[in-house]
């Protein structure tokens, strides 16, 4: 068994002839009459389900009152699942407190920046700084761990649910007290050190006592940026402490059962520093819900590659996704024919060794009653359920892929603290989006045929041939140095505008932009020159004839050379894209927001110069390789309306077809072609 992976109960592993691909979803039996449960188990077996998450929102069912406990129903559920060879990812049920807790202790409830106390009635109605919540939640975890730690169905522990997805920032008094304690530890109990770090002489904010410090609550003007950044760090750390506290209880009772918590790696996940959390989990797991956009598959791939990056290349678990529509967006479109299969295999290609959904049975009541499920409202005779059964069979056919690694020698740096700081107000252009900028560069890398590890700036960069750092506004000296060392060692490094501008205290690095990266890039910029919405400027060179929008700047060369120049505007004839030789590698700087065609041309040149592994790109075709000791697995996912033909040989694990010299991927189809290690042809 792989370290950190699911500890499969013997009967589950035996039923599938070895270690199976995890397949299942959230199961909420407490929301249904017990007479439905046997049918659930029967249909789960029919669909090939082998893992379900139980108890996510079950606190009030497990503890109906302060001194009342009811575990009988959960006993029967786990026994039923075990009898049907279905393993359990048991949640600690701490995601949402019961009404009796918030009624007796209203201080548990979180407070928003405007000073409004959130009410019981939704979910995650608790402050991460509430010691009352911590005490009662750990008592619940203790009960669950003691009672079910030895249950034969238990395969995995699931701490809370989407920690911080709704309650990541609390501005109440409990948070104020905890924030002061966190600051005293961070700044060595020195107000002088804090005042210096926060530059509190600006706007007369100097503190003379710790009690004067508050969370960055609503103000007439912009708040102190370093105070806000520290509050972001504190808030993420408070949630991490909840994860650690629950995990400590679980490990004391069940040291051999792996522990995870499901992360949301885009959109709602902005407020958590997941890079610092990953080491606290035995298994990285994430949730992903497809954006309703024309190129939504690019964001799906980005999130999957980020999950693998946080797992440092190890297999990971897709804990939640949707079989069809979600229910919380303005419009919630259904998935198109074949899209579910394509989406799932895009995750598997990028290292997911398990696929789970929210949820097993579509709800009849509650806010998520119109969210899609494995077993929809229409029942077992529905097209959706037949699609789910077919997917279960597909995943079972791919079991030999388990444990193989997705092959990538390109990295995109993505840091949570840079995200927080870059998206703050009072910047030269307040329409910049750190995540969207990263996604644009990622999309272009993917279109160039590259498989990309999305990793934090602190990651080990030694194995990458091409490293892209888009808008890395905040960076530490250590991480900037590591990027420079990677270039010296032979990597091709690309850094974009508005990178290296501030240090970890959000203080501007003096001496000219791009601050921390000036020496690496061999350039110096004295003044930003953001563009108005309607403005564009033409460029030419390695980018081909193209345009920049949103941002450009006058670049002075120190020891770099110009690879593209402005063809018009105020900076006509001056550098727009530069290159500097560094050791056996290169460092490139992009001083404007390139439109997609220019990005594509530039990256084509960088792929060739760096030697990064790329497969020839075909529009609409996603090609990714996973490698085992003696086998390659070429995943081919055709998002297009026409068949795609690629070079390659091997056997498709999904339908058993044998391919020699070329592989035909049907329109909207998927192939997983296995071949001897090193025999995989470029797609």
C-alpha positions, 0 to 999 in steps of 0.5 A, a space after each residue: 500500500 502506498 504511504 499516505 493513501 487510503 487504507 482499504 479494508 481487506 474485503 474491499 481490496 479483495 473484491 476488486 482483485 487488488 488496490 482499487 481506484 477510489 470511486 464514490 461520493 458523499 453519502 448522507 443517510 441521516 437525511 433519509 428514512 432508514 428504509 432507503 438505506 438497503 437500496 442505496 447499498 444495492 445501487 452503490 454496488 451496481 455502480 461500482 462504488 467502493 468509497 463513500 464519505 459519511 457524516 459531513 453535516 451530521 453533528 446535530 444527528 449525532 449530538 441532538 442536545 448538550 448531553 445527548 448522543 445518538 450513534 445507533 444510526 451511524 453504527 447501522 450505516 457503517 455495518 451496512 456499508 461494510 457488509 456490502 464491501 463499501 469503505 468509509 471516509 468518515 467525516 468528523 462532522 464538525 463542519 457545521 455546529 448544531 443549533 443548541 451550541 450556537 444558542 447556548 454560546 452565541 459567541 461561537 458565531 462568526 462576525 463579518 467585516 461590517 460587524 454583522 453576526 452571522 446567524 445559525 441556519 446556513 453552514 459553517 456558522 462558527 468562528 475559527 477563533 472560538 475556543 468554545 467551538 474548539 472544545 465542543 468540536 474536539 469532544 465530538 471528534 474524540 467520541 467518533 474516534 473512540 467508537 469507530 477507530 476499529 470499525 472494519 469499514 473505516 478507510 480514511 478520516 475526513 476532517 471537517 469539510 471545505 475548511 474556511 469555505 464560508 467562514 475564513 474571516 471572522 472579525 469578532 471579539 474572539 478573533 481580535 483576542 486571538 489575533 493579538 496573541 498571534 501577533 505577539 508571537 510573530 513579532 516577539 512580543 515587541 510592539 516596536 517590531 510590529 509598528 515598524 513592520 506595519 509602518 504605523 507612522 503612516 496615517 497616525 496608526 502607531 500602537 502603544 498597547 496590544 489591546 489597541 490592535 483590532 482586526 482590519 474591520 470596515 473603515 472609510 478608507 483603505 486599511 493598512 496593507 500589512 495589517 490586512 496581510 497579517 490578518 489573512 495569515 492569522 485567519 488561515 493559521 486559525 483554520 489550520 490549527 482546527 485541522 491540526 487539533 482534530 487530526 491529533 485526536 484522530 492520530 492518537 486513536 488510529 495512527 494507521 488511518 490516513 487523514 485528509 481534508 478537502 481543499 477548494 483550489 480556485 475561487 472560494 479557496 483564495 482565503 486559505 494558505 493551502 501550501 502550508 496545510 498540505 504537510 498536515 495531511 496524509 493524503 491531499 484531496 480537493 473539490 472541484 466544480 466546473 466553471 460554466 465557461 467555454 474553456 472551462 476544461 482549462 481551469 479544471 486542469 489548472 486545479 488538478 495540476 495544483 492539487 498534484 503540486 501540493 501533493 509534491 507529485 504523489 497521487 491525490 483524491 478528488 473528494 468532490 465534483 459534480 455529475 452534472 449541474 451545481 445549484 449555487 450559480 446564477 445559471 447552473 447548466 447540465 453537463 453535455 453528453 460525454 462531458 462527465 467522462 472527459 472531466 473525470 479522466 482529465 483529473 485522473 490524467 493529472 494524478 487523481 487516483 480516486 474520484 468522488 462526487 457530491 453527492 450519492 443520492 440527490 437531496 429532496 430538501 435543503 439548499 442543495 436539493 437541485 445539485 446533481 448527484 450520482 443517483 438523481 431524482 429520476 432514479 436508477 433508470 435515468 440516463 445519469 445513473 447509467 452514465 455513472 455505472 459506465 464511469 465506475 466500470 471505466 475506472 475499474 479498468 484503469 486500476 493499473 494506473 494507480 501509483 504512477 506519476 504524471 510526467 511534468 518538467 514545466 512549473 507554474 509558480 502560484 502563491 497564496 500570499 502573492 494572491 492575497 497581496 496582489 488583489 488588494 486595493 491601492 495599486 497602479 491598476 486595480 483591475 488586475 487579477 492574480 488568479 486570472 493572470 495565472 490561468 491565462 499563462 497556464 492555458 497558453 502552456 497547456 495549449 503548447 502541449 506542456 503538462 504543468 505542475 502548479 506549485 508554490 514559490 517555495 517548491 523544489 524547482 530543481 527538476 523543471 526545465 521551464 518555470 513561469 512566474 506570472 505576476 508574483 507580486 509578493 515574494 520572499 528573498 529565499 524564494 526569489 533566490 531559489 528561482 535565480 538558482 534554477 536559472 543558473 542550473 539550466 532552467 528557462 525562467 519567465 517572469 511577468 510584470 508586477 512581480 517581485 514588487 514587495 517583500 513579505 510585509 507588503 513593503 515596496 522593494 526600493 531601487 526600481 522594479 521588478 524589485 526582487 527579480 532585477 538582478 535575475 532578469 537584467 532589467 530595471 523599470 522606473 515607472 509603471 504604465 498601466 493602460 486604460 481599458 480601451 488602449 492597446 499597444 503593438 509589439 513585434 519580435 519573438 512574440 510575432 506581431 502582437 498587442 499588449 493591453 492592461 499594462 506596459 512599461 518602459 524597460 531599461 536593460 542592464 545586461 539583458 537583451 530585447 527579444 520583442 519591442 514596442 512597435 508604437 506608443 510612448 515606448 516605440 522601439 524599446 523592449 517589451 520582452 527581454 532575455 538574460 543569460 544566467 549560468 546554463 539557463 535563461 531568465 525572461 521578462 514580459 513587461 506587458 499583458 500579452 494577448 493570447 497569440 503573442 503568448 503562444 508565439 513566445 512560449 513556442 520559442 521557450 519550449 524549444 529553447 528550454 527542451 521542456 517536454 511537449 506533445 504537438 498541440 491539437 485544438 481541443 485535444 488534451 494529452 497527458 502522460 502518467 509513468 510507472 516503473 515499466 509502463 507509460 499511460 497516455 491519456 487522450 481527451 478529445 473535447 472537440 467535435 471531430 475525431 483526432 488522430 495522433 501518433 502512438 502505439 499501445 492498448 487502450 485500457 478502456 475498451 481493449 483496442 490495440 493501436 499501432 503507429 496511430 491512435 484515433 480518439 473519437 470526437 468527445 471521447 477518451 483513451 488511456 493507452 498503455 505501452 512499455 516505458 519509453 515507447 509512448 510516441 508524441 501525441 
